């Protein structure tokens, strides 16, 4: 069931990306990438402090 939910979610996201402009898609992708990098850095720092 989880795999099916992931496939449906991926289909919705890819469908939404197909209907946006390239500049809008790249802007959203850059924002998401920056957020993921910030989250990863914050978690890495927190992991080092716990040691």
Secondary structure as GFF3:
##gff-version 3
##sequence-region A 1 51
A	DSSP	alpha_helix	2	18	.	.	.	ID=ss1
A	DSSP	alpha_helix	22	50	.	.	.	ID=ss2
###
